[in-house]
């Protein structure tokens, strides 16, 4: 049986995966595919070229905006989870590594001064 904390980690992982897939889906519609859609809509006589281009550009912009918001939300959620688990960021780790190196250097200097 799973531990209670493990379920929240799994649900957050699922959320992160969904956010990533949303981001991939938003950028998968390339400019070439958008041009094809415009030509198809114009060819069917449903819209003028300018109207079709505006429509496709608007939809692509919204998709990309949604993907960015989902990525930001996933990042915030994961950061919160990592904090709750007691994990540190790479930046924090590197700062601690630098501080430790400075302390070791100072200690060596003090040890050299002792008679």
N, C-alpha and C positions, 0 to 999 in steps of 0.2 A: 504494500500500500504506500502511496506517495505521502511525503511529509507536507504539512499545510503550507509552508513557505515555498515549497517546490512548485505548487500549482500557480502561484502568482508569477514566478519566474517563467513558467511555461506560457502563461497568457501574455506576458510582456514580450516574450520572444515571438509569439504568434503575431502580436501587434506590430512589432518591428519588421517582421517578414512581410506583412501586408503593406506597410508603408513603403518598403523597398520596392515591392512589386508595383505599387501605384506609381512610384517615381519612374520605374522602367517603362511602364505602360504609357506614361505621359510623353516621354521622349522618343518612344518607338515610332510615333507618327512623324516621319521625317518630312522635310520640305518637298521631296520628290513625290511622296504619297499624297501630300496635300495638293500638289499641282494636279495629280491624277484625279483626285476628288473634284477639284474645280472644273477640270475639263469634262468630267462625267456629268456634273450638274448642268454645265453650260450646254453640252451635247444633247441632253434630254430636253432642253428648252425651258427648264424650270426656273433658271435664274440667269441674270446677265453675268458676264465674267467678273465685273467689279463686285457685284453682290455676293457671288459665290466665294470669291477670294476673301472678302470681308467676313463672311460667315465662318469659313474654315480657319482663318487667322484668329477670330474670336474664340472659337472652340479650343484651338491649340493653346491659346494664352490662358484660358481657364484651366485646362488640364495641367499645364505646367505650374500654374499658381497653386492648384490643389496638391500637386506632388511636393512642392516646396513646403507648404504648410504641414503636410503629413510627415515629411522628413524632420521638420523642426519639432513637431509634437513628439515623434518617436525619439528624437535625440534628448529632449527634455525628460521624457518618461524613463529612458534608459539611464540618464544621469542620476535621476532620483533613486532608481533601483540600485545602482552601483554605490551611491552614498549610503543607502540603508544597509547594504551588505558590507560596508566598511572598506570598500575599494577606493583607491586613489587614482587620479589621472596621471598620464605620462608626465605632464608638466610638473605636477607635485612630486613625483618620483625623482625627476631630474634635479629639482631644487634640493630635495633631501640628499641626493647623491653628491651634489656640489657642496652643501653644508658639511657633510661628513668628510669630504676630501679636505676642506678648509680646516676642520677640527684636527684631522690627522696631521696635517702640515704644522699647525700650531703646536701640537703635542710633541712632534719631532724637534721643533725649535726649542721648546722648554726642556726637553730631555738632554739636548746638546749643551745647554747652559749650566746644567747641574754639575757640581764638582765630582 
